[in-house]
Each structure stands twice: as C-alpha cells, then as structure tokens.
Amino acid sequence: MGKRHVRFATSGLLSVFALALVGCPAGVTQDDLDAELAQVRQEMNAGDDQLSSRIDELNRRVSTLESELQQLRNDFDVTMENAMGMLRFNVPVHFDFDRADIRELDEPVLDRFAEVVKEYYADALITVEGFADPAGSEAYNIQLGKRRADAVKRYLTTAGGMPADQVKTVSYGESPDRQVVPGARGPGVTGIENRRVALVVDYGGSVRGTGM
C-alpha cells in the first residue's frame, strides 16, 4: 500500500469520525471536538509515517537482494529459476568422476550462496539436489548423488555457517530429464556438467517444524 492509499484511508476514517461526533451529547464544546479530531489526525499521521518507513525499508532490501543475485550471476555464472515460492540456483559446483568431495575452486560460490541465504532467507528451507552422470548403475548413481548433496550440506553448515536444520538433501542420480548434457558420462572430464548439485530456496515456507 503506497502513501496515496494510506492517506485516502486516513481521510475516510476522519470523515467517519467527524460524522459520529455530530451525534455527541450536549455540553461537548466545539473546542473539545476540534481537540479530539486533532489528536486522531495526529495518531493517523504517525501511522502513515511508520508504514511509509516500513515500505521504504522493504524496497531497500528488495533492491539490495536483486543486486546480490545479479552479482552471483556475474561472478559465478549462476542461473536461477523462480516458481511457486521456490528459487532454484543452478550453481557451477561440479564433481570429478565417481567422486563426492567438493573441489576447492567451487567453494567461493557456496560461500556467497550461504551469505545471501543468511541475510535474506534466514527462515527458508534449503534443499541441496545431487546428480550424477549416467555411467554406472541407476541405484549406484542415486547413492552417489546423495553423497554429493550431503557433502555440499556439510560445507554450507560448517564453513558457510548455516544451521543444520535449515538444509536438507535429496538425490536425483542420473535422472534423464535432469541431465544438463543428455547421455554425457565419464570417466575423465566428459559428463562433468551432469555431475553437479542444485540449490533450492523454499522461501514460501519456514524451517520451523520441518523435518529432514
């Protein structure tokens, strides 16, 4: 609600208040009515100022968040998808063939992600999605994707300083509809695009009361 709408509502309330005073008991002077009306107007103006201040602060935070997200895109080539109260970060965090340990070169983007979450999504639930390339069996790749997601969770909750109950993990293994380069597989660097994680921020809900 902008200032214009707040003033419109305020003037409407004052009009109702003034009409109500017409029927007040005898013995109430005009000065009394004016004093009452002035007090009501002062209280409503104070409310306008507080609401306007809150709106300005919200706009500032939104603008700062947009700047932070743009910086993530520019610095780390992060892409984002926003849908149904969730924001999915496709981060350039990849894994060597048949490995689940985080590479040192991928740590900075996880550090920045943790900073953004702690500042703007402190109560959101974060899901780390783990993936694998299609080499090996489907069952093995589900396990491997989970190990990768768990490794990222450990990093976010230790080096990143995020609460452990804020982060959960899930594995999609070699799921064909989630492969970045369909069919690409190792060994070697081939298929590294599919050996990855995605980070999902569920800002439509809250961590409170959520199980793992």
Contacts in CASP RR format, 6 or more apart in sequence:
PFRMAT RR
TARGET T0000
AUTHOR 0000-0000-0000
METHOD contacts of the structure
MODEL  1
MGKRHVRFATSGLLSVFALALVGCPAGVTQDDLDAELAQVRQEMNAGDDQ
LSSRIDELNRRVSTLESELQQLRNDFDVTMENAMGMLRFNVPVHFDFDRA
DIRELDEPVLDRFAEVVKEYYADALITVEGFADPAGSEAYNIQLGKRRAD
AVKRYLTTAGGMPADQVKTVSYGESPDRQVVPGARGPGVTGIENRRVALV
VDYGGSVRGTGM
1 51 0 8 1.000
1 55 0 8 1.000
2 52 0 8 1.000
2 55 0 8 1.000
3 48 0 8 1.000
3 52 0 8 1.000
6 47 0 8 1.000
6 48 0 8 1.000
6 51 0 8 1.000
6 52 0 8 1.000
7 48 0 8 1.000
10 44 0 8 1.000
10 45 0 8 1.000
10 48 0 8 1.000
13 40 0 8 1.000
13 44 0 8 1.000
14 37 0 8 1.000
14 40 0 8 1.000
14 41 0 8 1.000
14 44 0 8 1.000
17 37 0 8 1.000
17 40 0 8 1.000
18 37 0 8 1.000
21 33 0 8 1.000
21 36 0 8 1.000
21 37 0 8 1.000
24 33 0 8 1.000
61 120 0 8 1.000
65 116 0 8 1.000
65 120 0 8 1.000
68 116 0 8 1.000
68 119 0 8 1.000
68 120 0 8 1.000
69 80 0 8 1.000
69 116 0 8 1.000
71 112 0 8 1.000
72 78 0 8 1.000
72 89 0 8 1.000
72 109 0 8 1.000
72 112 0 8 1.000
72 113 0 8 1.000
72 116 0 8 1.000
73 79 0 8 1.000
73 80 0 8 1.000
75 109 0 8 1.000
75 112 0 8 1.000
76 91 0 8 1.000
76 92 0 8 1.000
76 108 0 8 1.000
76 109 0 8 1.000
76 112 0 8 1.000
77 92 0 8 1.000
78 89 0 8 1.000
78 90 0 8 1.000
78 91 0 8 1.000
78 92 0 8 1.000
78 109 0 8 1.000
79 89 0 8 1.000
79 90 0 8 1.000
80 87 0 8 1.000
80 88 0 8 1.000
80 89 0 8 1.000
80 90 0 8 1.000
81 87 0 8 1.000
81 88 0 8 1.000
81 90 0 8 1.000
82 88 0 8 1.000
85 202 0 8 1.000
85 203 0 8 1.000
85 204 0 8 1.000
85 205 0 8 1.000
86 200 0 8 1.000
86 201 0 8 1.000
86 202 0 8 1.000
86 203 0 8 1.000
86 204 0 8 1.000
87 200 0 8 1.000
87 201 0 8 1.000
87 203 0 8 1.000
88 198 0 8 1.000
88 199 0 8 1.000
88 200 0 8 1.000
88 201 0 8 1.000
89 113 0 8 1.000
89 198 0 8 1.000
89 199 0 8 1.000
89 200 0 8 1.000
89 201 0 8 1.000
90 198 0 8 1.000
91 109 0 8 1.000
91 110 0 8 1.000
91 113 0 8 1.000
91 196 0 8 1.000
91 197 0 8 1.000
91 198 0 8 1.000
91 199 0 8 1.000
92 106 0 8 1.000
92 109 0 8 1.000
93 102 0 8 1.000
93 103 0 8 1.000
93 106 0 8 1.000
93 109 0 8 1.000
93 110 0 8 1.000
93 152 0 8 1.000
93 196 0 8 1.000
93 197 0 8 1.000
94 103 0 8 1.000
94 106 0 8 1.000
94 192 0 8 1.000
94 193 0 8 1.000
94 195 0 8 1.000
94 196 0 8 1.000
95 101 0 8 1.000
95 102 0 8 1.000
95 103 0 8 1.000
95 148 0 8 1.000
95 192 0 8 1.000
95 195 0 8 1.000
95 196 0 8 1.000
96 103 0 8 1.000
96 188 0 8 1.000
96 192 0 8 1.000
96 195 0 8 1.000
97 133 0 8 1.000
97 135 0 8 1.000
97 186 0 8 1.000
97 187 0 8 1.000
97 188 0 8 1.000
97 192 0 8 1.000
97 195 0 8 1.000
98 135 0 8 1.000
98 144 0 8 1.000
98 187 0 8 1.000
100 144 0 8 1.000
100 145 0 8 1.000
100 147 0 8 1.000
100 148 0 8 1.000
100 150 0 8 1.000
100 151 0 8 1.000
101 151 0 8 1.000
102 110 0 8 1.000
102 151 0 8 1.000
102 152 0 8 1.000
102 155 0 8 1.000
107 155 0 8 1.000
107 159 0 8 1.000
110 152 0 8 1.000
110 155 0 8 1.000
110 156 0 8 1.000
110 159 0 8 1.000
110 160 0 8 1.000
111 159 0 8 1.000
111 160 0 8 1.000
113 156 0 8 1.000
113 199 0 8 1.000
114 156 0 8 1.000
114 159 0 8 1.000
114 160 0 8 1.000
114 161 0 8 1.000
114 162 0 8 1.000
115 160 0 8 1.000
117 124 0 8 1.000
117 126 0 8 1.000
117 162 0 8 1.000
117 166 0 8 1.000
117 201 0 8 1.000
118 161 0 8 1.000
118 162 0 8 1.000
121 201 0 8 1.000
121 203 0 8 1.000
123 205 0 8 1.000
123 206 0 8 1.000
123 207 0 8 1.000
123 208 0 8 1.000
124 166 0 8 1.000
124 201 0 8 1.000
124 202 0 8 1.000
124 203 0 8 1.000
124 204 0 8 1.000
124 205 0 8 1.000
124 206 0 8 1.000
124 207 0 8 1.000
125 166 0 8 1.000
125 168 0 8 1.000
125 201 0 8 1.000
125 202 0 8 1.000
125 205 0 8 1.000
125 206 0 8 1.000
125 207 0 8 1.000
125 210 0 8 1.000
126 156 0 8 1.000
126 162 0 8 1.000
126 166 0 8 1.000
126 167 0 8 1.000
126 168 0 8 1.000
126 199 0 8 1.000
126 200 0 8 1.000
126 201 0 8 1.000
126 202 0 8 1.000
127 167 0 8 1.000
127 168 0 8 1.000
127 169 0 8 1.000
127 170 0 8 1.000
127 199 0 8 1.000
127 200 0 8 1.000
127 202 0 8 1.000
128 149 0 8 1.000
128 150 0 8 1.000
128 152 0 8 1.000
128 153 0 8 1.000
128 156 0 8 1.000
128 167 0 8 1.000
128 168 0 8 1.000
128 169 0 8 1.000
128 170 0 8 1.000
128 197 0 8 1.000
128 198 0 8 1.000
128 199 0 8 1.000
128 200 0 8 1.000
129 149 0 8 1.000
129 169 0 8 1.000
129 170 0 8 1.000
129 171 0 8 1.000
129 172 0 8 1.000
129 197 0 8 1.000
129 198 0 8 1.000
129 199 0 8 1.000
129 200 0 8 1.000
130 145 0 8 1.000
130 146 0 8 1.000
130 148 0 8 1.000
130 149 0 8 1.000
130 152 0 8 1.000
130 169 0 8 1.000
130 170 0 8 1.000
130 171 0 8 1.000
130 172 0 8 1.000
130 173 0 8 1.000
130 196 0 8 1.000
130 197 0 8 1.000
130 198 0 8 1.000
131 145 0 8 1.000
131 148 0 8 1.000
131 171 0 8 1.000
131 172 0 8 1.000
131 173 0 8 1.000
131 174 0 8 1.000
131 175 0 8 1.000
131 178 0 8 1.000
131 179 0 8 1.000
131 194 0 8 1.000
131 195 0 8 1.000
131 196 0 8 1.000
131 197 0 8 1.000
131 198 0 8 1.000
132 141 0 8 1.000
132 142 0 8 1.000
132 144 0 8 1.000
132 145 0 8 1.000
132 148 0 8 1.000
132 173 0 8 1.000
132 174 0 8 1.000
132 194 0 8 1.000
132 195 0 8 1.000
133 141 0 8 1.000
133 174 0 8 1.000
133 179 0 8 1.000
133 183 0 8 1.000
133 184 0 8 1.000
133 185 0 8 1.000
133 186 0 8 1.000
133 191 0 8 1.000
133 192 0 8 1.000
133 194 0 8 1.000
133 195 0 8 1.000
134 141 0 8 1.000
134 174 0 8 1.000
134 176 0 8 1.000
134 179 0 8 1.000
134 183 0 8 1.000
134 185 0 8 1.000
134 194 0 8 1.000
135 141 0 8 1.000
135 185 0 8 1.000
135 186 0 8 1.000
135 187 0 8 1.000
136 174 0 8 1.000
138 173 0 8 1.000
138 174 0 8 1.000
141 173 0 8 1.000
141 174 0 8 1.000
142 171 0 8 1.000
142 172 0 8 1.000
142 173 0 8 1.000
143 171 0 8 1.000
144 171 0 8 1.000
144 173 0 8 1.000
145 171 0 8 1.000
145 172 0 8 1.000
145 173 0 8 1.000
146 169 0 8 1.000
146 170 0 8 1.000
146 171 0 8 1.000
148 171 0 8 1.000
148 195 0 8 1.000
148 196 0 8 1.000
148 197 0 8 1.000
149 169 0 8 1.000
149 170 0 8 1.000
149 171 0 8 1.000
149 197 0 8 1.000
150 169 0 8 1.000
152 169 0 8 1.000
152 197 0 8 1.000
152 199 0 8 1.000
153 164 0 8 1.000
153 167 0 8 1.000
153 168 0 8 1.000
153 169 0 8 1.000
156 162 0 8 1.000
156 167 0 8 1.000
157 163 0 8 1.000
157 164 0 8 1.000
157 166 0 8 1.000
157 167 0 8 1.000
163 207 0 8 1.000
165 207 0 8 1.000
165 210 0 8 1.000
165 211 0 8 1.000
165 212 0 8 1.000
166 207 0 8 1.000
168 210 0 8 1.000
168 211 0 8 1.000
168 212 0 8 1.000
172 178 0 8 1.000
174 194 0 8 1.000
176 182 0 8 1.000
176 183 0 8 1.000
179 194 0 8 1.000
180 193 0 8 1.000
180 194 0 8 1.000
180 196 0 8 1.000
181 191 0 8 1.000
181 193 0 8 1.000
181 194 0 8 1.000
183 191 0 8 1.000
183 194 0 8 1.000
184 190 0 8 1.000
184 191 0 8 1.000
184 193 0 8 1.000
184 194 0 8 1.000
185 191 0 8 1.000
185 194 0 8 1.000
186 192 0 8 1.000
END
